Amino acid sequence: MAVIVIMAMLVAVIARRMVVIMTMVMYVLGLAG
């Protein structure tokens, strides 16, 4: 059960980082383009 919670937390952290990275990429592309 604890493993499932840990995995869920890791997925949430990775998802947040991916959203931040995508937002930064889109912002940079907007400035460049």
C-alpha positions as CSV (number, residue, x, y, z in Angstrom):
1,M,0.0,0.0,0.0
2,A,2.8,2.4,0.9
3,V,4.5,1.6,-2.4
4,I,1.4,2.8,-4.3
5,V,1.4,6.1,-2.3
6,I,5.1,6.7,-3.0
7,M,4.6,6.0,-6.7
8,A,1.6,8.4,-6.8
9,M,3.7,11.1,-5.2
10,L,6.6,10.5,-7.7
11,V,4.2,10.7,-10.6
12,A,2.7,14.0,-9.2
13,V,6.1,15.6,-8.8
14,I,7.2,14.5,-12.3
15,A,3.9,15.8,-13.8
16,R,4.4,19.2,-12.1
17,R,7.9,19.5,-13.4
18,M,6.8,18.5,-16.9
19,V,4.1,21.2,-16.8
20,V,6.7,23.8,-15.6
21,I,9.2,22.8,-18.3
22,M,6.5,22.9,-21.0
23,T,5.3,26.3,-19.8
24,M,8.9,27.7,-20.0
25,V,9.5,26.2,-23.4
26,M,6.2,27.7,-24.8
27,Y,7.2,31.1,-23.2
28,V,10.7,31.0,-24.8
29,L,9.2,30.0,-28.2
30,G,6.7,32.9,-27.8
31,L,9.5,35.4,-27.2
32,A,11.7,33.9,-30.0
33,G,8.8,33.6,-32.5
